[in-house]
Amino acid sequence: MDFMCSCACSCYNRSLVINMAYISNKKIKMQCDSDFRLLKGIYTAMDKFFLDSIIGFFVPGGGDIITSVMTIPFIFTAVFKLRSVPLALSVIYNALIDVFLGLFPVLGDIVDVFHRSYKKSYYQIVGYVEGDEDIVSEINGNALKTCILLTVLCIVIRLIVLLLAGLFGWFKGLFA
């Protein structure tokens, strides 16, 4: 049975009709899937063009909000398309590190340029789909550690937010 995928893959700059039954390369299948193209677009905009850092620099906290929203397709793909909880935990961990860095104005934005959480998440998903044994074993082997680190990171982020809120209230009280 032939499954046809008609897609205009941007990487080919023309419309292609690909016979999915004869394709053995998972990478080409992935490039024709709209969800994976969305992930690549998000990764490109946020990490290659530094949109996350730029927004965080000009609108403090804005980069963190966008990071949280733009991570949803990565989590959706990991959980529902690939059915991998360890991969989803790794994607969430990458996003929370990005949020943690964004809590520190200017310095966090500079460090965020080098961290590139979307790149890490994208290549983890690509490696998982392609069956890259190193990536799959790393993700599966670090699942418990990632879960523990997620818990610790959430607690630390919460404490920093409370500290910043207290400092803001104290600073506001000085001028009131």
C-alpha positions in Angstrom: 0.0 0.0 0.0 1.5 3.3 -1.0 1.3 6.2 1.4 1.8 9.5 -0.3 3.2 12.6 1.4 2.7 15.8 -0.6 4.7 18.5 1.0 6.5 21.6 0.1 9.7 21.1 2.2 11.4 24.4 2.6 14.8 22.6 2.5 14.2 21.6 -1.1 12.6 24.9 -2.2 10.1 23.1 -4.4 7.1 20.9 -4.0 7.8 17.2 -3.8 5.7 14.1 -3.9 7.4 11.5 -1.8 6.4 7.9 -1.8 6.6 7.0 1.9 6.6 3.3 1.2 10.0 3.4 -0.5 11.8 5.8 1.9 14.0 4.1 4.4 15.6 7.3 5.6 13.8 8.5 8.7 15.3 12.0 8.4 13.5 12.6 5.1 10.2 11.4 6.6 10.8 13.7 9.5 11.4 16.7 7.2 8.0 16.2 5.6 6.2 16.0 8.9 4.7 19.4 9.8 5.3 18.9 13.6 9.0 18.4 13.0 9.2 21.4 10.7 7.5 23.5 13.4 10.2 22.3 15.9 13.0 23.2 13.5 11.4 26.6 12.9 11.1 27.3 16.6 14.7 26.2 17.2 15.9 28.4 14.3 14.1 31.5 15.4 14.8 31.2 19.1 18.4 29.9 19.1 20.0 30.7 15.8 18.5 34.2 15.5 18.7 34.7 19.3 15.0 35.7 19.5 14.8 34.3 23.1 17.7 36.4 24.3 16.7 39.5 22.5 13.2 39.4 23.9 14.5 38.7 27.4 16.9 41.6 27.1 14.3 44.2 26.0 11.3 42.8 27.9 12.5 41.2 31.2 10.5 38.1 31.9 9.1 38.1 28.3 11.8 35.7 27.1 10.8 33.3 29.9 7.1 33.4 29.0 7.9 32.8 25.4 10.3 30.0 26.3 7.5 28.3 28.2 5.0 28.6 25.4 7.4 27.6 22.6 8.5 24.5 24.5 4.9 23.1 24.3 5.3 21.6 20.7 8.6 19.9 21.8 6.9 18.3 24.8 3.8 17.4 22.7 6.1 15.7 20.1 8.0 13.8 22.8 5.0 12.6 24.7 2.3 12.0 22.0 4.2 11.4 18.8 7.3 9.6 20.1 5.7 8.3 23.4 8.8 8.9 25.4 8.5 10.2 28.9 12.3 10.3 29.5 12.6 12.5 26.3 9.8 14.7 27.5 11.5 15.1 30.9 14.8 16.1 29.1 13.0 18.7 27.0 11.3 20.1 30.1 14.6 20.2 31.9 16.2 22.1 29.0 13.4 24.6 29.1 13.6 25.1 32.9 17.3 25.8 32.6 16.5 28.5 30.1 13.8 29.9 32.4 16.3 29.8 35.3 18.9 31.7 33.3 16.3 34.2 32.3 15.6 35.1 35.9 18.9 37.1 36.0 18.5 40.2 33.9 21.2 41.0 31.3 23.6 38.3 32.6 21.0 35.6 32.0 20.3 36.9 28.5 24.0 36.8 27.7 24.4 33.2 29.0 21.2 32.3 27.2 23.0 33.0 23.9 25.4 30.1 24.7 22.9 27.7 26.4 20.6 27.2 23.4 17.9 25.0 25.0 15.9 24.7 21.8 18.9 23.3 19.9 19.5 20.7 22.6 15.8 19.7 22.6 15.6 19.6 18.9 18.6 17.5 18.4 17.5 15.1 21.2 14.2 14.6 19.4 15.9 14.1 16.0 18.4 11.7 17.6 15.6 9.8 19.2 13.7 9.5 15.9 16.8 8.5 14.0 17.6 5.9 16.6 21.0 7.4 17.5 22.1 5.0 20.2 24.2 7.5 22.1 21.3 10.0 22.4 18.7 7.3 23.2 20.8 5.7 25.9 21.7 9.1 27.4 18.1 10.1 27.6 16.9 6.8 29.0 19.9 6.5 31.3 19.5 10.0 32.7 15.7 9.8 33.2 15.8 9.4 37.0 18.6 12.0 37.4 16.6 14.4 35.1 13.5 13.9 37.2 15.4 14.7 40.4 17.1 17.7 38.8 13.7 19.0 37.6 12.3 18.9 41.1 15.4 20.7 42.5 15.3 23.3 39.7 11.6 24.0 40.2 12.3 24.6 43.9 15.2 26.9 43.2 13.2 28.9 40.6 10.4 29.2 43.1 12.8 30.5 45.8 14.4 33.0 43.4 11.0 34.3 42.3 10.0 34.7 46.0 13.3 36.5 46.7 12.9 38.8 43.8 9.3 39.6 44.8 10.5 40.4 48.3 13.3 42.6 47.1 10.9 44.4 44.8 8.5 45.0 47.7 11.4 46.2 49.9 12.7 48.5 47.2 9.2 49.8 46.5 8.8 50.5 50.2 11.9 52.7 50.2 10.3 55.2 47.8 6.8 55.0 49.1 
